[in-house]
């Protein structure tokens, strides 16, 4: 489970724009291995995987997520944090 929503562009939008090479942030889970668990939610509530146009956009989103985690941890709102080594950024061919 990844509580991260609203960053990047949805797969359907990228397809419409004709963008083929994209990047995604993947999280390692014991059950499924490396997966993209970040989602975009459109105005109708439909979820699509979050993807990014550049490696830097994906890296910036990951860093923002980890910064937010650290802030929540320091405020006592969460008991533990994700670690950077639980994530990777992968180039994908988005046909």
N, C-alpha and C positions, 0 to 999 in steps of 0.2 A: 504494500500500500504506500503510495506516495502522495502526500497532501499538497501537491504543487499544481496549480491551475493558472491559466491566463497569461502565459508567456509564449512567445513564438507565433507561428502561424499554423493553422490547421492543415492537414494533408489535402483536403478538398480545395482549399484556396491555392495552395502551391500548384496543384494539378491544373487548375484553371489558368494560372499565370504562366504555365509552361515551364516551370522550374523543375529541373531533373535532379541535379546534385544538391543534396541538402544534408543537414546534420541533425542528430538527435542526441539527447542526454539519456543514457541508459543507466539503470540501477541494477545492482546484483541482488538477486533473491535466491535463497536456498532451493526453492521449489522449481523456479523457471529459468534460472541462470540470468543472463543479461537481457533486460527488457526495457522498452520505453514505457514508463508508467505515468509520464506527464501528459496531461490532456488539456485541450482547448474545448470550451463549451460555447456553442453559438446561441443566438437569441431564442432558438426553439428548444434549447436544452440538449442538443445532440453533441456528443463528445467525439472528438477525433484526436489522434496522437499529436502532441506538440512536436513540431520540427522547426528548424532554424535555417535561414539562408546562408549563414557563414559559421565557421568554427568559432569565431570571436563572439557572435551573438549567443551561441550555445554556452560558451565558457562564461560569459557575463551573466547569463541567466542562472547557471549553476552557482557561481560565486554569490549572487544575490540571495539565492535560496539558502546557502550555507551561512551567510551573514545573518539572515533572518532567524535561522535555527539557533545560532550563537546568542543572539539577543533574547530570544524566548527562553533559552536555557539559563542565561544569566538573570533573567527576571523571575525564574522559578516556575515558569509556565509549563515546561516539559522536563522530564526526568533524565532524558538522554538525547544525544544528537546523532545525526548521520555523520559519517566520516567521509572525507574526500575519496578515499580508496574504494568506497562502495559505488562510485559512479565512474562512467567513462563517456566520452563524446565520440560518436561514430559517424563517419560519412556514409550516407545512404544514397542509393539511386532511386529517386522518387519518380517513377513512371506514371 
